[in-house]
Amino acid sequence: MWSIKEVKNKAKKTLKNNLCTLIIIGLFMTIVIGENVVNKDSFSNLKIIYEYEKEKNTQEIVDSEELANEYLDKAMSQIFTGNMIGPINRYNEEHNITKGVLFTAFNVITKGQAQLQNLIRSIAIYEHKEAIASIILIVSSICGILIKVFISYPIQIGESRVYLESINYKKTKVKRLTYAFKKERYFSSIKAMLLKEVYKLLWNFTIIGGIIKNYSYKMVVYIIAENPSIKAKDAIKMSREMMQGNKFQSFKLDISFLGWNILQYLTFGIAGIYVTPYYTATYTELYNLLRKDYIENKKYNYELLNDEKLFEENDLDKYPDTYEIQRKKIKIDYNKKYELTSIILFFFIFSFVGWLWEVALYLFRDGILVNRGTMYGPWLPIYGTGCTLIILLTKFKPFRKMLKNPLLTFLVVMILCTVIEYATSWYIELTSGIRYWDYTGIFLNINGRVCLECSVFFGIGGCLCVYIVAPFLERKLQKLTSKVKITVCTILIILFSLDKIYCKIYPHTGEGITTDVENFQIN
């Protein structure tokens, strides 16, 4: 019988081989795909519909939002699963955290159903909300199942493939998540995963049988990741054979992670950054161990476990697969000496892109087309100022040296853009009494003027500008004659100046534009 200590020690070695890659994948699978911490059951939404209909038939319908919350909270608020819903909700309530990207991420991590709840919340005031909510639940469930089957399943297999390759290869890349999306692997992989979920769903009706069979099917995803051409029924039978006599020991293996899950609870899920890949690596090592025993004893269809390259110790950095296509690398010169006309055009280009971003964001969020910004024209100067200032800094030798360290560049750019945003907000409000943005209610904001998620966004955007976008634009602008560039710059400066003067007399305010007005009445 294998020992838990042995498996976990080997898992730490696998984790060490590709720590950065596996952490990134763990975050992706938790936040984007909804695996590892939540959404264990691909048909969980059907349970919500069942409970909703049951409630409707037995007593008076309660508010749809409260109903969804009740069942989701009951289903997912178990500390053993690593769920952080209690402390995070309390933190959000105590600090008035009600919106923002990080708030949404918390909801996804803790509940995995934030989008569904937002849909229900949006129709909560509708006259026939019970009927609408029922329809929304059904449609959401169907869409969720389709996404789960055709996108999430292949990605889960890709995740298992990455972990398998990490046993003996030290430079397995994140893009191996797409392993099962290859034409020859895709449908066979989906079929096997779907059949496994159907079996689990049926066994779940027996309660105890569902728990036992959950362990019986543990190795299916690894078997498919090794050989996607295996038939669905064969993969399931092989997993059952592999786990025969190992289910209780696997249960004890899960229990051994209870302390780690409590740590996640105490750290609001932050410890999960390490715990999630550690747990997955542990089961990958368990598969490696059980696979050897399976082949040695020549069990059912053992010859189908034939990817020996996965499990051979070698000096190669990555798995020698044909998926690796060598691409010609384009060298980007991010230390260019930009002309004055180019810098002026950069300001207007980035201001326009920022304006488009804000308009699109508001349209997507609230369904309303609004001319966002501090001016009437299609530009947001704060975006242009931030990006242009970063580009101007490349003229200084210390900053050019710093560009060799992308992480340091990101931190400096993030801090710089945060200072600019805070100063701009403060100055506009001081001189006009108008507040054009307010981050109150967003996680880690300072006086509503700046917040963590926007600072991170500006840091990423600024790095993209200095490393990629600005050099690319400069190559395109060099194709224009000096006369054309000077003419365009002159016209834009005149239009911008006229807009600025007009805004001094008639400030650009209104719903969706300003959030706090002291000296102006907004209609």
N, C-alpha and C positions, 0 to 999 in steps of 0.2 A: 504494500500500500504506500502510495506517495505521501510525502509529508508537506504540510502547509508551509513550514519554514523554508524548505527547499525550493518550492515553487515561487514563493515571494522573493527569495534572494535572487533567483534567476530573473525574475521580473524587473528587479532593480537594475540588473545589468542591461537588459533590453532597453529599459527606460533611459539609462545613461547613454546608450549608443545614439539615440536620436531624441534627446530631451526636448529641444526647442520645437522640432517638428511635431512630436506627440502632444506637447502642451497646446500648440496651435490647433491641432486636430481635435483635441479634447474640448477646447473652448467652442470650436465650430459645431461639434456634434451636440453640445449642451445648449448653446444659445440659438443656433440657426436651425438645426435638425430637431432638437428637442429630445435627444436620447440621453442616456447615462443617468440623468437626475430625474427627469419627468417623462411622461408620454410613453411608458413602457408598453402599454397595450395600444396597438394601432387602431383598435376599434373602440377606444374609450368614449368617443363622442356618442356612439350608439347607446352606451349606458346612460349618458346624460339625457338623451331623448326618451329612453325607457322610463327613467325616474321622473322626467318632466310629465310624461303622459300619465304615469301612475298617480302623481300628485294631483293632476287635473281631474282624475276620475274619483278621487277619494275625498277631496276637500276643496274649499274655495281657492281659486288661483291666487297665489301671492305674486308680488312684483317679480318680473322676469329676471331682473338683475340679481336680486336676492336669491332667487331659486338657483340660478347658474352658480353663483358664489358658494351656496350651501353644499351642493354636490361636488363641485371641484375641490373645495377645501377639504371635505371629508375624504375624498379619494387620494389627495396628494400631500396631505400634511403629516406625513409619517417621518419621524426623525431617522429611522433606519434606512430610508431611501436617500437620505442626504438632503431632504427638502428643507428650505429655509423660510417658508412662508410666514411663520409667526413673527420672528424677530424683525424681519425686513419690513413687514407691514406695520409693526409698531414703530420702527424707525421712521418710515415714511410719514406716518400720522403725526408723530412727535415733531418732525421737522417740516411739516407741511409740504412734503414732496408729492406732487400730483401730476407731473408731466415731464417730458423730455425723453431723450434716447436711452439714458441709463435707467430711468424709471421703468421704461418699457422693457429693457433687458432684464431688470429684476423680476418683472411680472412674467416674462417668458421663462426665466430660470425657475421661478417658484411655482408657477401654475401651468405654463405652457399653453394657456388658453386666453391670453390677453386680447387677441384679435377677436375671438368669439364674444368675449364679454363686451368689448367696445361696440360690436355690432348690435348686441342686445341693448346696451346702454343708449345707443343712438335712437332706438325706436321705443324706449321706455315710456315716453309721453304720448305715444300714438294711441288713438281711441281704441283700436282693436289690437292692442299689443300682444295679447295672449296668442292669437292666431298667427300674427306676424313672427313672434318669437319662435313658435313651433316650426314654422317654415324655415326661418333662419337657421335653427338648429339642425334641421334635416339637410338643408343645402350645404351648410358648413361641414357636416359630418361626411357627406358624400365627397365634397372637394378634398377634405382632409385625408380620406382613405385613398383617393386617387394620387394625391401628392405623396402619401406614405408609400404606396406600392411602386409608383413609377420613378420616384426621385429618391426618397429616403432609403428604400431597400438597397438599391445599387450603391448608394453612398456608404451605408453600413458595411456592405461587403468590401468596399474600397478601404474603409477604416481598418477592417480586420486584416486586409492584405498588407497595409502599411505596417501594422504591428508584427505580422509574420515575417516580413522582410527585415524588420528592425532587429530580429534575433541575431542575425549574422552579418547585416549590412549597416554601415554607420552613416550613410548619406541618402537614406530613403527620403523622397521629396513629398511635400503635401499634395502635389498634383496626382499622386497615385490613388487619391480618393476616387478618381474617375475610372479606376481599373475595370469596374463591371459595366461601364457604359459602352465598351466596345461591342460592335454589332454581334460578334460571335459569342459574347458572354451575357449580353443584356437580358434577353427574354428567359433563358434557362435559369439565370440567377433569380430573377423576379419570381418565376414559377415556384422555385424551391422555397424562397422566403415566404411567399404568400401561403403555400401549403402548410408550412410550419406554423404560421400565425393562426390559420384556420383550425388546425389541430389543437393549438393552445387555447383558442377561444372555446372550442367544444369541451375540452377538459376542464376549463375554468368553471363550468356549470356544476361540476362535482366538488368544487372547493379544494378538498385535499388532493384530489387527482391533478388539479391545476398546478398546485405547488410542486408536486413530484415531477410532473411532465415538463415544467419549466426548466428543471435541471436535466431531464432526458434530452431536451432539444438544444442545450447550451452550445454544443459543438457544431451545429448545422452551419452557422455563418462562417466558421473557420474552414470547414470542409469545402464549402462552395468557394471561399476565397482562394483555397489551394487549387481546386479544380472546378471551374464554373460549368464545365460540360457534364458534370454528374447529374443524373436524373433526380428530380425532386424527392421521390419516394426512397431512392437509394440513400440520398444524403440524410434523410430523417432516420432511416433504419440504421445507418452507420453511426449516427450520433447516439441513438439509443443503446447500441451495442457498446460504444465507446464509454458511455456513462454508467453502464451496468456495474453495480457494486461501488460506484464512485459518487453517487448522488448525496449521501449523507456527509461524506467528507467535503464535498463542494459546499454544502450548506454551512459546515463549520468554517470553511474558507471565507464565506460571506460574513459570518459572525465575527471573524477576526478583523473585519474592516469597520466594526461598530464604533471603535474609538476614533477612527479617522472621520466617520460621518458625524460624530458628536463635535469633533473639531470644526468641521464645516459649519455646523449649526452655530457654534460659538463665534466663528469668524464671518458670519453672514455669507457663507458660500465661497469666500476667497480661497480657503484651503483646497477647494475643489479643483483649482487650477493644477494642483499636483495629484490630488487623490484620484481624480477621474482617469488620467492616463496610467497611473499606478495600478488601479483596479483592472483596467482593460489589459494591461501588459501581463498581469498575474494570470488571467484566464487564457491569454495567448500561450504562456509558458505551460499551463496545464494541458492545453491542446497538444503542444509539442511532446510532452511526456506521454500522454495517453495515445497519441498517434504511433509512437515508437512501439509501445506494447501491443497495439492493435495490429501493426504490420508483422511483428515478431510471431504473434500467435495466429497469423493468417486468417483473420476473421472476415466476415462478409464483405466482399468486394474490396479487400485491402489493396489490391493492385491499382485501384483508381487513385490512391494517395501517392501520386507518382512525381510530384514536383520536388525532386531531391535537391535542386539548387537552393531552395528555400532554407533547407536545414543542414547544409554542408558548411562547416567552418572554412572560411577563406579569407584572403587579404583584399578582396574587392570592396569598393566603397558602396556600390549600389548593385541591385539585382540586374543581371545581364539580360534584360528583356528588350524586345524589338520596339517597345513603346517609346524608347528614348530616341527622339529625332533631333539630330544636330541642327541647330539653327545658327545662322550667321549673326554674330553679335554686333550690334551697332554701338559704336563708341560715341558717347555724348560728352561734348566739351562744355561743362558747366562753369568754366572759368572765362567765358567769353568777355570781351571788352565791347559792351553795347554802345551804339551810337545814341546821341541825345534824342533824335527823332524816334528811335526804336523804344526808348524808355517812355516817352510821352505816349506812344501808341500802346505800349504795355498797360499803362495806367487806364486808358479807355477800354481796352479789350477786357482786362480783369474786372473793371467796374461793370461792364456790360454783362459778363458771365455771372458776376455776383448778383446782379439784378435779375437775370433769368432764373438763377437758383432760388432766390427768395420768392419770386412770383410762382414758380413751379411748386415750391414747398407749400406755400399757402393754398394754392389751388388743390393740391393733393390732400392736404390736411382738412381743409374746410369746404372744399368744393366751390370756392369763389375766386374769380379772376380779379386781382387787385394790383394796381400799379404801386408796388412796394418801393420804399426808399425815402430818402430825405429830400429828394428833388423830383421834378416832374418828368425829366428826361429818362431814357432807358439806361440809367447807370446808378451804381451805388459806390460812391467815392471811397468808402471805408475799405472795400475789397481791393480797389485799385491802389489805394495808398499803401496798404499792408504789403501786397505782393510786389509793388514797385520798389518800396523801401528795402525789401529783402534782396531784390536784384541789385539795387545800388550798393548794398553792402559788399557784393562780390568784387567791388573795385578796391576794397581794402584787403591787404595781405593777410592779417590775422583771420579774417572771415573765410578767405579762400583756403587757408590751411585747415580750418575747422570743417570745411565741406568734405574732407576726406573721412570724417566720422559722422555718418548719417544720423545716429542716435543723438549726438551732441547738437547737431544742426537742428534736429526736430525740437529739442528742448529749448534752444535759444529762440527759434522762430515762434514756438508756441508762447513763450513768455513775452516776446516782443509784440506779437499780435494781440495778446490779452491786454497789455498795457495800452496799446493804441485804441482798442475797443473801449476800455474803461474810460480813458481820457476823453475820447470822442463823445461818449454818452454823457459824461459829466459836463463837458463844455456846452453841448447843445442844450441840455436841460437848464444850465445856469444862465445862458444868454437868451433863451427863448421860452423856457418853461415847458418845453415839449420833450416827451420821452418816446423815441421811435422803436425801442425794443425793451422788453422787461422779462428777465429770466426768473422772476420770483416763482417758486414752486418747482424749479428744476434742481436736480441734485447738485450740491456743492456750488451754489452761486454766491456772488459777492454783491450785495445791495441790488440785486436784479440786473446789474450792468454787465457782468461777465459770468460764465459758468464753465465747469470743467469740460463738458462734452463739446461745447463750441470752441474752447481753447485747443482741445485735441484735434478737432476738425481743422482749425486754422493751421495748427502745426503740420498736419499731414498735407493740407492743401499748399502751404508755403513751401514745403520740401518738394512737392511735385512741380511747383512753379520753377524753383531754382535749378532743380536737377534735370527736368524733362521738358516742361512746357515752354519756358523762356528760350532755351537753346533751339527748340523746334520752331518757335515763332520767328526767331531771329533769322534762321535759314530761309524761311518763307519771305520775310520782309526784305532780305538782301536782294531778292529778285526784282524789287521795285526800284525805280530811279529815285534819286535824291529829291528831284522836283516834285514827284508825286507824293512822297512821304511828307515833305514840308507843307504842301497844299492841304493834304488830309489833316495834318496836325493843326494847322491854322484854323480850318473850318470847325474842327471839333472843339478847340479851345474857345472860339467865339461863341459857339452854341452853348457850351458848358457855362461860360461866364454870364451869358444872358439868362440862363436857367437859374444860376446862383443869385443874380440880382432880383429876378422875379420872386424867388422864394423868400428873399428878405422882406418883400412887401406882402406877399400872399403865401405864407408857409404851406407846405404840402402836408395836410393833415386829413384825417378821416378814419372810418372804420377799417381795420385791417392794416392801417399805416402807422398810426400812433397808438400808444397804450396808456399814456398818462399826459394830460394836458392841463396846465394851470392857467395859462393866459389866453387860451383859445377855446371857443365853443365848437365841438365836433357834432355834426349832424349825422 
